[in-house]
Amino acid sequence: MNVVTISRKFQVVIPREIRKRLGLEPGQKVQALAYENRIEFIPVRALKSMRGFLQGIDTTVRRERDLSDATSLVHDRI
């Protein structure tokens, strides 16, 4: 586990190992979020660079009936 220190200006240095693993570059933007009792930094990526990242994912989803379908079934039975 990497431990970092918060400076007087509330700055932190992201450890080299993490920077390399995530491909972070100087000047790159990250989104800072407070989540429960922790801080998360999420790298901001250009949409163009994310093209195809879901390729091959199974998109079949079993869905419940639509409310309008259920309503028409009830009316058909009356």
Residue frames relative to the residue before (quaternion, step in Angstrom):
aa qw qx qy qz dx dy dz
M 1.0000 0.0000 0.0000 0.0000 0.00 0.00 0.00
N 0.3102 -0.7466 0.5639 0.1686 3.55 -0.96 0.92
V 0.1398 -0.7657 0.6242 0.0673 3.55 -0.96 0.93
V 0.0968 -0.7866 0.6086 0.0373 3.56 -0.91 0.94
T 0.3682 -0.7162 0.5529 0.2138 3.54 -1.27 0.47
I 0.3632 -0.7057 0.5662 0.2226 3.55 -1.02 0.81
S 0.3620 -0.7454 0.5202 0.2067 3.58 -0.74 1.09
R 0.7016 -0.4390 0.3446 0.4430 3.57 -1.33 0.07
K 0.6904 0.4393 -0.2677 0.5087 3.58 1.19 -0.53
F 0.4854 -0.6890 0.3972 0.3631 3.58 1.34 0.28
Q 0.4333 0.6665 -0.4790 0.3723 3.56 1.03 0.84
V 0.1211 -0.7657 0.6261 0.0840 3.54 -1.22 0.58
V 0.3318 -0.7016 0.5880 0.2279 3.57 -1.22 0.48
I 0.3391 -0.7239 0.5652 0.2038 3.56 -0.79 1.06
P 0.4924 -0.6896 0.4385 0.2995 3.60 -0.68 1.04
R 0.6430 -0.5713 0.3681 0.3531 3.57 -1.11 0.85
E 0.6368 0.5496 -0.3282 0.4298 3.60 0.89 -0.93
I 0.6815 0.4677 -0.2794 0.4886 3.59 0.95 -0.88
R 0.6300 0.5360 -0.3362 0.4502 3.61 0.96 -0.83
K 0.6778 0.4845 -0.2937 0.4685 3.57 0.92 -0.90
R 0.6663 0.5196 -0.3096 0.4361 3.59 0.87 -0.93
L 0.7501 0.3698 -0.2069 0.5078 3.58 1.03 -0.79
G 0.4312 -0.7238 0.4485 0.2983 3.59 1.25 -0.06
L 0.2874 0.7781 -0.5093 0.2293 3.59 1.05 0.72
E 0.1708 -0.7812 0.5971 0.0631 3.54 -1.08 0.83
P 0.6051 -0.5442 0.4173 0.4043 3.62 -1.15 0.49
G 0.7932 0.2859 -0.2301 0.4859 3.57 -0.97 0.88
Q 0.5034 0.6502 -0.4288 0.3741 3.60 1.24 -0.19
K 0.4268 -0.6967 0.5213 0.2462 3.56 -1.09 0.74
V 0.0443 -0.7525 0.6558 0.0413 3.53 -1.20 0.69
Q 0.3887 -0.6857 0.5631 0.2483 3.54 -1.16 0.64
A 0.2047 -0.7805 0.5818 0.1016 3.60 -0.83 1.01
L 0.0230 -0.8074 0.5884 -0.0371 3.54 -0.76 1.10
A 0.2795 -0.6896 0.6344 0.2095 3.55 -1.16 0.69
Y 0.0271 0.7986 -0.5965 0.0760 3.57 -0.58 1.18
E 0.8030 -0.1197 -0.0018 0.5838 3.55 -0.48 1.29
N 0.7807 -0.3047 0.2132 0.5021 3.64 -0.56 -1.04
R 0.6628 0.4832 -0.3137 0.4784 3.59 1.10 0.59
I 0.3794 -0.6751 0.5796 0.2538 3.54 -1.35 0.25
E 0.0888 -0.7866 0.6097 0.0414 3.57 -0.94 0.90
F 0.1762 -0.7528 0.6266 0.0977 3.55 -1.04 0.86
I 0.0854 -0.8016 0.5916 0.0058 3.56 -0.68 1.13
P 0.4164 -0.7199 0.4890 0.2630 3.61 -0.59 1.08
V 0.3463 -0.7073 0.5785 0.2127 3.55 -0.98 0.90
R 0.0896 -0.8039 0.5879 0.0075 3.57 -0.69 1.10
A 0.5098 -0.6122 0.5029 0.3353 3.57 -1.13 0.63
L 0.5685 -0.6104 0.4252 0.3512 3.58 -0.99 0.79
K 0.6156 0.5691 -0.3444 0.4226 3.56 1.03 -0.79
S 0.6720 0.5012 -0.3018 0.4541 3.60 1.01 -0.77
M 0.6691 0.5033 -0.2970 0.4592 3.60 1.20 -0.39
R 0.4015 0.7344 -0.4645 0.2892 3.58 1.27 -0.08
G 0.8381 0.1992 -0.1720 0.4778 3.55 -0.87 1.04
F 0.4674 0.7061 -0.4533 0.2782 3.63 1.17 -0.01
L 0.6832 0.4371 -0.2911 0.5074 3.61 1.24 -0.23
Q 0.3367 0.7687 -0.4875 0.2412 3.58 1.27 0.13
G 0.8074 0.2602 -0.2180 0.4825 3.53 -0.91 0.99
I 0.5004 0.6515 -0.4377 0.3655 3.59 1.24 -0.07
D 0.4724 -0.6615 0.5038 0.2923 3.58 -1.07 0.76
T 0.1377 -0.8330 0.5342 0.0416 3.59 -0.48 1.18
T 0.4680 0.6568 -0.4686 0.3606 3.59 1.22 0.16
V 0.0078 0.7942 -0.6036 0.0699 3.52 -0.70 1.15
R 0.3337 -0.7151 0.5742 0.2180 3.55 -0.83 0.94
R 0.1269 -0.8292 0.5441 0.0141 3.54 -0.61 1.17
E 0.4994 -0.6108 0.5185 0.3296 3.53 -1.24 0.53
R 0.6156 -0.5347 0.4136 0.4051 3.54 -1.22 0.36
D 0.5387 -0.6036 0.4894 0.3255 3.50 -1.18 0.67
L 0.5807 -0.5858 0.4292 0.3679 3.59 -1.09 0.64
S 0.6434 0.5189 -0.3326 0.4540 3.61 0.98 -0.76
D 0.6245 0.5224 -0.3391 0.4713 3.62 1.07 -0.67
A 0.6615 0.5030 -0.3034 0.4663 3.57 0.95 -0.87
T 0.6416 0.5237 -0.3224 0.4585 3.59 0.99 -0.80
S 0.6681 0.4890 -0.3121 0.4660 3.59 0.92 -0.84
L 0.6134 0.5409 -0.3496 0.4571 3.61 1.05 -0.65
V 0.6435 0.5103 -0.3183 0.4734 3.59 1.00 -0.82
H 0.6751 0.4903 -0.2992 0.4629 3.60 0.90 -0.91
D 0.6267 0.5404 -0.3370 0.4491 3.59 1.07 -0.70
R 0.6825 0.4932 -0.2881 0.4561 3.57 1.06 -0.69
I 0.6242 0.5604 -0.3460 0.4202 3.62 1.15 -0.44
